[in-house]
Amino acid sequence: MKQLLFTAAAAILAIGSTVSCSQKKAEAPEKWNLVWEETFDGESLDTNVWVRIPRGESDWNNYMTTEDTVYSMRDGNLVLHGIRNYEGSADTAAYLTGGVYTKGKKSFGNGRIEICAKLGHCQGSWPAIWMLPDPAYPNSQWPKGGEIDIMERLSADTFAYQTVHSYYTLELKKDNEPPHYSTGTIKPDDYNVYAVEMYDDSLSFFINDTHTFTYPRIKTELEGQFPFPEAPYYLLIDMQLGGNWVGAVDPAGLPVEMLVDWVRFYELNEPEER
């Protein structure tokens, strides 16, 4: 499959994987061309690309706020905070969390996307980096449009989850035909690089340039097995707290931070071989 195009580059990069990703230069891996980069070096978030995620009713966004309280720029990092709600706040939520997405601003198709982030933790913390299809395109509604979870970490786990969701895995319960997720070891108190490569026939996931798993397109008459990427995808980065999966939050561990050093998107600089 096409993901094999990256094997040699991954092996080369793995040699230097002990270097903190916050110091890693923006050098395109073999066969890839860096076409876009966000370094968060400014004093404020670039609103031409990023939007603060509003409150929602799902586990992942029910504490989200667009208030300045949970957003900051520090030492070339976007910092997303998770805090206990403060006295005098008009918001009745127990906690407040920050998240950003590129919805309606910037989208991504086939290529390799990398995110360098350092994840603070407490019991009940649930930082995530993921992708959803642009809602302006047909068949983009969830879960038919698919979901690509580049990174999810629960509490103080020393590993991260990387997952594919779709109508096929969720509604038809075909979550092991083929396996739709894996985990990879992380440096729990340091920066890590989380990546996914998107092709017409597969999604391949990496942590610190180590391949964790590949989700392939397979031959099946069942609906929705591989909707990726029929529509361009937008990127979400959020510091979440609590929920059915991660469990209750221990407020003694707050505040907690998610530091995002950079985001990079690459495209193949050669036509894909068939």
Disulfide bonds with the S-S distance in Angstrom:
Cys21-Cys116 2.16
